Amino acid sequence: MKKLIAGAVMLSLFSFSLMAQQNKKAEINIATSAECTMCKKALETALLHQHGVKFAKLDLNTRVVAIKYNGEKITPETIRQVISNAGYDADSIKANPEAFEKLPDCCKNGALHH
């Protein structure tokens, strides 16, 4: 009986550890309104300065930013808000209007909602 209980405890600890590891290695793709290389640099820099973001790369052809992050330190909602606060749309979240107005003109071309 003790072996059975010890085995169940070990299994649950292993499962918890595995879930924690997966949460630390989360990935997300977010559609943006980014237009040019200036947008790419600004957006990637803003994301990489966030605690928990490990990788951020914007594909200018698709306007999708691929992000790898630690899910224990930052959430997808927070990541979208960071993008919005940088002046760009993030999926259904619209760009922060004040941040958008500060963008160079070339970066505003693809944002039809403003």
C-alpha positions in Angstrom: 0.0 0.0 0.0 2.8 2.4 0.9 4.4 1.7 -2.5 1.2 2.5 -4.3 0.8 5.8 -2.4 4.4 6.7 -3.0 4.0 5.9 -6.7 0.9 8.1 -7.0 2.6 11.0 -5.3 5.6 10.7 -7.6 3.3 10.5 -10.6 1.4 13.6 -9.6 4.7 15.5 -8.8 6.0 14.5 -12.3 2.8 15.7 -13.9 2.9 19.0 -12.1 6.5 19.5 -13.0 5.8 18.7 -16.7 2.9 21.2 -16.7 5.1 23.9 -15.2 7.8 23.3 -17.8 5.2 23.6 -20.6 3.9 26.8 -19.1 7.5 28.2 -19.1 7.8 27.5 -22.8 4.7 29.1 -24.2 4.4 30.4 -27.8 1.9 32.7 -29.5 1.4 34.3 -32.8 -0.3 37.7 -32.9 -1.5 39.6 -35.9 -0.4 43.2 -35.9 -0.8 46.4 -38.0 3.0 46.8 -38.3 4.1 48.0 -41.7 7.9 48.5 -42.2 11.3 47.7 -40.8 11.0 50.6 -38.4 7.8 49.0 -37.0 9.6 45.6 -36.8 12.4 47.0 -34.8 10.1 49.0 -32.5 7.7 46.2 -31.9 10.4 43.5 -31.3 12.3 45.8 -29.0 9.1 46.6 -27.0 8.3 42.9 -26.6 11.9 41.8 -25.7 12.0 44.4 -23.0 9.1 42.7 -21.2 9.9 40.4 -18.3 9.1 36.8 -19.5 9.4 37.4 -23.2 12.2 35.2 -24.6 11.8 35.7 -28.3 9.9 38.0 -30.7 10.1 38.1 -34.4 7.8 40.0 -36.8 7.2 38.7 -40.3 6.5 41.8 -42.3 4.9 39.9 -45.1 2.1 38.5 -42.9 2.3 41.2 -40.2 2.3 38.4 -37.6 4.7 38.4 -34.6 5.8 35.1 -33.3 6.5 35.3 -29.5 8.1 32.7 -27.2 7.5 33.5 -23.5 7.4 32.2 -20.0 3.7 31.7 -19.2 4.4 32.0 -15.5 5.7 35.5 -15.9 3.6 37.1 -18.6 0.2 36.4 -20.2 -1.0 36.6 -23.8 -3.3 39.4 -22.7 -0.4 41.4 -21.3 1.6 40.7 -24.5 -1.2 42.1 -26.6 -1.4 45.2 -24.4 2.4 45.7 -24.8 1.9 45.7 -28.6 -1.1 48.1 -28.3 0.9 50.4 -26.1 3.7 50.4 -28.7 1.1 51.8 -31.2 0.1 48.7 -33.1 -3.0 46.6 -33.3 -2.7 43.2 -31.6 -5.2 40.7 -32.9 -8.6 42.3 -31.9 -7.0 44.8 -29.5 -6.7 48.2 -31.2 -3.5 50.3 -31.0 -3.3 52.8 -28.1 -4.3 56.0 -29.9 -1.7 58.2 -28.2 1.1 55.7 -29.0 -0.2 55.4 -32.6 0.0 59.2 -33.1 3.7 59.1 -32.0 4.6 56.6 -34.7 6.4 57.8 -37.9 4.1 58.3 -40.9 5.4 55.2 -42.6 4.3 53.1 -39.7 0.7 54.5 -39.9 0.0 53.4 -43.5 -1.4 49.9 -42.7 -3.6 51.0 -39.8 -6.9 51.7 -41.5 -8.8 52.1 -38.2 -7.2 55.4 -37.3 
